[in-house]
Amino acid sequence: MLFRDYITKRNIYWKYVSYETNSEYISGIKHLQDQGWKILGIVCDGKRGILNSFGSIRVQLVSFIR
């Protein structure tokens, strides 16, 4: 999993996982917050239940148009 800062275009956290799960996303966001990052929004692939997993942080799902 990769977390990237939109403003600086830097990768700020990454973790090798067998599967991308909501709990891994939540854990990654908590790790960044514990490091002092202020999360303004999240853009991610659609996963069931992900929209409501981060409290007041805005979440946008990536959509692909073919």
N, C-alpha and C positions, 0 to 999 in steps of 0.2 A: 504494500500500500504506500502511496505517496501523497504527502501534503505539501502544497506549494503556495508561497506567498504571491498573491496577484500583483501587488505593488512593486516588489523588488525582483520578481520573476525568479526567486530562489527556491530550491527545495528545502523545506525547513524541518521535515520529519519523514522518515520512511521506515518501513518494517516489512520483513519477509513473513508472509502468512500463507497457509495452505489454501484458505478461502477468505474472501472479503465478506465479513459479516457485520451486522449493525453494531454488535458489541465491540468489534475491532475499531470501527469508525468512532464510536463513543469514547473508547479508551484513548485513541489518538488525539481527539479534540481535548480531552481532559489533560493529557500529557502536555500539550501545547499551552493550555491555560495555566497549568502548574508552573510552566517555564516563563510565564509573564506575557504570553501572547494574548492580545485582545482579538477575539474572533468576531468579525463583522458579518460574515456570511459564508455559506458553504455551497459549492457547486459539485455535484456528484452524480454517478450513475444511479438510476432508479432501483431501489431495493424496497421490498415490502416493509412498511413501518418506519422508513428512514425519515420521512418528512416531520414526524412528531418526536424524534429522538433527541433533539437538542434544545429543548425549552424555547427560549425567546430568540435564539439565533436563527436568522432566515436561511432557508435551504432552497436551492434551485436545482431541479433535475435537468440533466443534459438530455436533449432530444435530438435524434438523428433523423434527417429527412433524406430520403433517397429519391 
